[in-house]
Amino acid sequence: MLLGALLDAGLPVDWLQSLPARLGFADVEIAVHRVLRCGVSATKVEVRLPSGATEGPSPAYGGEVAGHAHDHAHHHPHDAHPHEPQGHHHHGPGGHRHLADLLAIVERAEVTATVKARAAHAFRLLCEAEGRVHGVAPESVALHEVGAVDALVDIVGVLEGFERLGVARVATRPVTLGTGWVRAAHGVMAVPAPVVTQLLAGVEIGPNGPVTGEATTPTGAVLLRALEAGPPPARWRMLATGWGAGTRDPHDYPNALRLLVAEEAAEAGQVITVAADLDDLSPEYMDPLREALVAAGGLDVQVWATQMKKGRPGFRVEVICDTGAVSAVTEAFFLHSTTAGVRRSVAERVTLPRRQIEVEAPDGSAVRVKVLDTPAGPRVKAEFEDVRRAASALGRPALEMAREIEARAQAQVAGTAPGRSRSL
């Protein structure tokens, strides 16, 4: 469904149709259709294999399927005896792919280093979750050939699609799991499927609403994890909407996923300033104090030299923090400095949208780059530790490496709308 929603939101169809060949599956086709789901026009994507098999729904008992991504890719541990479920096809002997196979395909794919890294992370998460469910090592988990191709197209396609849209971050409302039963390789299981509960550990779960059957599949769950989906921003402007359709078409709710493309605006909010003047703290203890203040919730810590009573040299330490961190920051001052008191005041802070991307360095490593979306356009700053590592690997000056990486980052973000975020 996410692939359909990405196309519906404005990505070109030819981009997606070129993906199978860029993954090494030249004989796999992508079919795109316009369909209606409860009267809503949506885009439906099908993965067609040369055998004639297409990505099909995972049978759910108690209702229809509606989910956060395409229906199940079929997984099972390598040592188990698979029972072919309805809606999936197994063609040819040895038609399985293990984690190492999937990672090799991702590494060879004609996509950016960032997409490769995120896709590899997603497949590791998926196989680790399946391994915990079945009591086997992640390396022993296998996907049927058809399910593996579907999962590769889904996961790599969605990750690349968000990159092409210039995603700052992905947000989602509480996740719906569904109700009823789903048929898996080893029989009928209650919804949510065991691997889904493993993947969504720590994720906020919401009410099911009218949905019966499976509402979140393993592929959808692992994409939420790989995209690091969080809560929606407090303030944002709508830019576009995309609807991605599922296979089934129930009459009482749309089996579709809605993607909201939004621009996150500069936000104003209250912060607390906590400050202290120190004239009897040895300078070598200033760094531990700064680290403790940041760990306590300080958003920004400033230290500057000052002159105190009787001409004594000293330091003024000032911390900006959210209201919820005031007590912890104050306690950190008392624990890690010699101050007998602090000053606290309320201030207003206005922030521009900011994000982090990854850029491939000349040595092939991924370098984190901070992007600040200013009214004049994006401003980039490479993470120093990543720059130093890449420079050391090639024996080049760090400053020269930083300039090259930041030039690549500037080119990568050029033309993207400032501060975009994505809400599912």
C-alpha positions in Angstrom: 0.0 0.0 0.0 2.8 2.4 0.8 4.2 2.1 -2.8 0.8 3.0 -4.2 0.5 5.9 -1.8 3.9 7.2 -2.8 2.9 7.1 -6.5 -0.4 8.7 -5.7 1.5 11.5 -3.8 3.5 12.4 -6.9 6.4 10.0 -7.5 6.6 8.9 -11.2 5.4 5.5 -12.2 8.5 4.8 -14.3 10.7 5.2 -11.2 8.9 2.3 -9.5 8.7 0.2 -12.7 12.5 0.4 -13.0 13.1 -0.9 -9.5 12.9 -4.7 -10.2 15.7 -4.4 -12.8 17.8 -2.3 -10.4 17.4 -5.1 -7.9 18.5 -7.7 -10.4 15.0 -9.0 -11.3 14.8 -8.0 -14.9 11.9 -10.4 -15.5 9.7 -9.0 -12.7 7.1 -6.4 -13.7 5.3 -3.7 -11.7 1.6 -3.2 -12.6 -0.1 0.1 -11.5 -3.9 0.5 -11.4 -6.4 3.2 -10.3 -9.1 1.6 -8.1 -11.9 2.7 -5.8 -11.9 1.7 -2.1 -15.2 2.8 -0.5 -15.6 5.5 -3.1 -12.0 6.8 -2.6 -9.7 6.7 -5.7 -6.4 5.0 -4.8 -3.4 3.6 -6.6 -2.8 -0.2 -6.4 0.6 -1.7 -7.1 1.1 -5.3 -8.1 4.4 -7.2 -8.3 4.2 -9.7 -11.2 6.7 -12.6 -11.5 7.4 -14.4 -14.8 5.5 -17.5 -13.5 2.4 -15.4 -13.4 2.3 -15.2 -9.7 1.4 -11.9 -8.1 1.6 -10.5 -4.7 -1.5 -11.8 -3.0 -3.3 -11.2 0.3 -2.6 -13.1 3.4 -5.9 -14.9 4.3 -7.4 -13.4 7.4 -10.2 -15.1 9.3 -12.8 -12.8 10.7 -12.6 -10.0 8.0 -10.7 -8.4 5.2 -7.1 -7.3 5.2 -6.1 -3.6 5.6 -2.6 -2.7 6.5 0.3 -0.4 6.5 2.0 -2.1 3.6 1.5 -4.9 1.1 0.2 -8.1 2.5 2.5 -10.8 3.9 5.7 -11.8 2.4 5.9 -15.4 3.6 8.6 -16.3 6.1 9.6 -19.5 7.8 12.7 -20.9 9.6 14.9 -22.9 7.3 14.8 -26.0 9.5 11.0 -26.1 9.7 8.8 -28.0 7.3 6.8 -25.3 5.5 3.1 -25.7 4.8 2.2 -23.7 1.7 -0.5 -21.2 2.6 -3.3 -20.1 0.4 -2.5 -16.9 -1.6 1.3 -17.7 -1.9 3.1 -19.5 -4.6 6.3 -21.6 -4.4 8.0 -22.3 -7.7 11.0 -24.4 -8.3 13.1 -26.5 -5.9 15.1 -24.6 -3.4 12.9 -21.5 -3.9 14.0 -19.7 -0.7 16.2 -16.8 0.2 18.0 -16.4 3.5 19.2 -13.2 5.2 22.7 -13.4 3.5 21.0 -13.7 0.1 18.7 -10.7 0.8 21.7 -8.6 2.0 23.7 -9.5 -1.1 20.8 -8.4 -3.4 20.5 -5.1 -1.5 24.2 -4.5 -1.7 24.2 -5.0 -5.5 21.1 -2.9 -6.0 21.3 0.3 -8.0 20.2 2.6 -5.2 22.0 5.0 -2.9 24.2 4.0 0.0 21.6 5.4 2.4 18.8 3.2 1.0 21.1 0.2 1.0 21.9 0.7 4.7 18.3 1.2 5.7 17.1 -1.8 3.6 19.8 -4.0 5.1 18.8 -2.8 8.6 15.1 -3.6 7.8 15.9 -7.2 6.7 18.0 -7.8 9.7 15.1 -6.6 11.9 12.7 -8.8 10.1 14.9 -11.9 10.3 15.8 -11.3 13.9 12.1 -11.0 14.8 11.3 -14.2 12.9 14.2 -16.0 14.5 12.9 -15.0 18.0 9.5 -16.3 17.2 10.7 -19.7 15.8 13.7 -20.1 18.1 16.3 -20.1 15.3 19.2 -17.8 14.4 18.3 -14.9 12.0 20.6 -16.4 9.4 18.4 -19.6 9.3 15.2 -17.7 8.5 14.1 -18.1 4.9 11.6 -16.4 2.6 9.8 -18.2 -0.2 11.1 -16.9 -3.6 7.9 -15.0 -4.4 7.7 -13.5 -0.9 11.3 -12.5 -1.0 10.9 -10.6 -4.3 7.8 -8.9 -2.9 9.5 -8.0 0.3 12.6 -6.6 -1.6 10.4 -4.5 -3.9 8.3 -3.3 -1.0 11.1 -2.4 1.4 13.7 -1.0 -1.0 11.0 0.8 -3.0 9.4 2.5 0.0 12.8 3.5 1.5 13.9 4.9 -1.9 10.5 6.6 -2.4 10.8 8.5 0.8 14.3 9.5 -0.1 13.2 10.8 -3.5 10.5 12.8 -1.7 13.2 14.5 0.5 11.8 13.1 3.7 12.9 14.8 6.9 11.0 12.3 9.2 8.1 9.9 9.1 5.2 10.2 11.5 2.3 7.9 12.2 -0.7 7.8 14.4 -0.9 4.9 16.9 -0.7 1.6 14.9 -3.8 -0.5 14.3 -3.2 -4.3 14.7 -6.6 -5.7 13.7 -8.5 -8.7 15.0 -9.4 -12.3 14.0 -7.1 -14.9 12.6 -4.4 -15.2 9.9 -3.1 -18.3 8.1 0.6 -18.7 8.3 3.1 -21.4 7.2 2.4 -23.4 10.4 -1.3 -23.0 10.7 -3.9 -20.4 11.8 -2.8 -17.8 14.3 -4.5 -15.0 16.1 -3.9 -11.5 14.9 -1.5 -9.8 15.4 0.9 -12.4 14.0 3.8 -13.2 16.4 6.4 -11.6 14.3 4.4 -8.3 14.2 4.4 -8.2 18.0 8.1 -8.7 18.0 8.7 -5.9 15.5 6.3 -3.4 17.1 7.8 -3.7 20.7 7.8 -0.2 22.1 5.6 1.2 19.4 2.3 3.0 20.4 -0.7 0.8 19.6 -4.2 2.4 18.9 -7.8 1.1 18.7 -8.8 -1.2 15.9 -11.8 0.9 14.8 -13.9 -0.9 12.2 -11.0 -3.1 10.9 -11.4 -6.9 11.3 -8.7 -9.2 10.2 -5.1 -8.3 9.9 -4.4 -4.5 9.9 -0.5 -4.5 10.2 1.6 -7.1 8.4 5.2 -8.0 9.1 6.4 -5.9 6.1 4.4 -2.9 7.3 5.7 -3.3 10.8 9.3 -3.6 9.7 8.9 -0.5 7.5 7.6 1.5 10.5 10.8 0.4 12.4 13.2 1.1 9.5 11.7 4.5 8.9 11.9 5.3 12.6 8.3 6.5 12.6 7.3 8.8 15.5 4.4 10.9 16.5 3.2 13.7 14.1 4.6 17.2 14.6 2.4 19.8 16.5 2.2 22.2 13.6 2.5 21.4 9.9 1.2 22.5 6.4 -0.4 20.0 4.0 1.3 19.7 0.7 -0.1 16.5 -0.9 -2.1 13.4 -0.2 -1.6 9.9 -1.6 -3.8 6.8 -1.3 -2.5 3.3 -1.7 -4.9 0.5 -2.2 -4.8 -3.1 -0.8 -6.0 -6.1 -2.7 -9.3 -6.7 -0.9 -12.3 -4.4 -1.1 -14.5 -4.6 2.0 -17.7 -2.5 1.9 -17.6 -1.0 5.4 -14.1 0.6 5.4 -11.5 1.5 2.7 -8.7 -1.1 2.5 -6.2 1.7 1.7 -3.4 3.6 3.3 -3.3 7.4 3.3 0.0 9.2 3.1 0.0 12.9 4.0 2.9 14.9 2.6 3.5 17.9 4.9 5.9 20.7 5.5 6.9 21.3 9.1 7.0 25.0 10.0 9.3 26.8 12.3 8.0 26.4 15.8 7.9 28.7 18.7 7.7 27.3 22.2 8.6 28.1 25.8 11.9 26.9 27.3 13.6 27.5 30.6 17.0 29.1 31.1 19.0 27.8 34.1 22.2 29.6 34.8 25.0 29.7 37.5 28.2 31.7 38.0 31.2 29.7 39.1 34.5 31.1 40.5 35.8 28.1 42.5 35.5 25.3 40.0 38.7 24.1 38.3 38.4 24.4 34.5 39.1 20.7 33.9 35.7 19.9 35.6 33.8 22.1 33.1 33.5 19.3 30.5 32.1 16.8 32.9 29.6 19.5 34.0 28.6 20.2 30.5 28.1 16.5 29.7 26.0 16.1 32.9 23.8 19.0 32.0 23.2 17.6 28.5 22.4 14.2 29.9 19.9 15.8 32.2 18.0 17.3 29.3 19.8 20.4 28.4 19.1 21.5 24.8 22.0 23.9 24.7 24.8 24.6 27.1 26.9 27.7 26.9 30.0 28.5 29.0 31.9 31.8 28.9 34.5 33.6 31.0 33.4 36.3 33.3 34.8 38.4 36.2 33.2 38.0 39.6 33.5 39.7 43.0 36.9 41.0 44.1 38.2 40.6 40.5 38.1 36.8 40.6 38.0 35.1 37.2 35.0 32.8 36.8 32.6 31.1 34.4 29.0 31.6 33.6 27.2 28.4 32.6 23.8 28.8 31.0 21.5 25.9 30.0 18.3 26.0 27.9 15.9 23.1 28.6 12.3 22.1 28.2 10.0 22.7 31.2 10.0 18.9 32.0 13.8 18.9 32.4 14.2 21.8 34.8 14.4 19.7 38.0 17.0 17.3 36.5 19.1 20.2 35.1 19.0 22.0 38.4 20.1 18.8 40.2 22.9 18.3 37.8 24.2 21.8 38.6 24.3 21.0 42.3 25.9 17.5 41.8 28.6 18.4 39.3 29.6 21.9 40.2 30.4 24.0 43.2 27.5 26.4 42.8 25.2 27.2 45.8 22.3 28.3 43.7 21.0 28.8 40.1 18.9 31.4 38.3 15.9 30.2 36.3 13.8 32.2 33.9 11.2 31.5 31.1 12.2 32.3 27.5 10.7 31.7 24.1 12.6 29.7 21.5 11.9 29.7 17.7 13.5 26.9 15.7 13.8 26.2 12.0 13.0 22.7 10.7 16.1 20.5 10.9 16.8 16.9 9.8 19.6 14.5 9.3 20.6 12.7 6.1 23.4 10.3 5.2 25.9 10.9 2.4 28.3 8.4 1.0 31.9 9.4 1.6 34.7 8.8 -0.9 35.8 5.7 1.1 32.2 4.2 0.8 31.2 4.8 4.4 28.0 6.7 5.4 28.5 10.1 6.9 25.7 11.8 8.9 24.9 15.3 7.8 22.7 17.8 9.6 20.4 19.8 7.4 18.9 23.1 8.6 16.1 24.4 6.3 16.5 28.2 6.3 14.4 30.7 4.3 17.3 31.0 1.9 17.5 27.2 1.4 19.1 24.2 3.1 22.3 24.6 5.1 24.4 21.5 5.7 27.0 20.4 8.3 28.7 17.1 8.3 29.1 15.2 11.6 32.7 15.6 12.6 33.4 12.1 14.0 32.1 10.6 10.7 34.3 13.0 8.7 37.3 12.2 10.8 36.8 8.5 10.3 36.5 8.8 6.5 39.5 11.1 6.3 41.6 8.8 8.3 40.7 5.8 6.1 41.9 7.6 3.0 44.8 9.6 4.7 43.3 12.9 3.8 42.9 16.2 5.8 39.6 16.2 7.7 38.7 19.8 6.6 39.1 18.8 3.0 37.0 15.7 3.5 34.3 17.8 5.3 34.1 20.2 2.4 33.7 17.4 -0.2 31.0 15.6 1.9 29.1 18.8 2.5 29.2 19.6 -1.2 27.7 16.2 -1.9 25.1 16.8 0.8 24.2 20.2 -0.7 23.7 18.6 -4.1 21.6 15.8 -2.5 19.2 18.1 -0.8 19.0 20.7 -3.6 15.5 21.0 -5.0 13.7 19.3 -2.1 11.1 21.3 -0.2 12.5 22.7 3.1 11.6 20.9 6.3 9.3 18.2 4.8 8.0 15.6 7.1 5.8 12.6 6.3 2.8 11.5 8.3 1.2 8.1 7.7 
